[in-house]
Amino acid sequence: MNDLAYITLQQALKKYDLVTTGGHAKIVIQNGEVKVDGVVETRRGRKLYGGEKIAYNEKVAIVEHVN
């Protein structure tokens, strides 16, 4: 069992103001418009543990403080 704190990609898009709603996050992720560390990611539930770079719509955020 993995006890490390994480945030999902969908939650991170909202937390870092890359999208305005969870529904919007779902759509852009499923459409392949989001990159994590330079690679297109289509899994909304992708676990991010900190240090990853999220890019969407010419905006970039670095994941930190996931607990």
Secondary structure, DSSP 8 states (H G I E B T S, - for coil): ------EEHHHHHHHTTSSSSHHHHHHHHHTT--EETTEE---TT-EE-SS-EEEETTEEEE-----
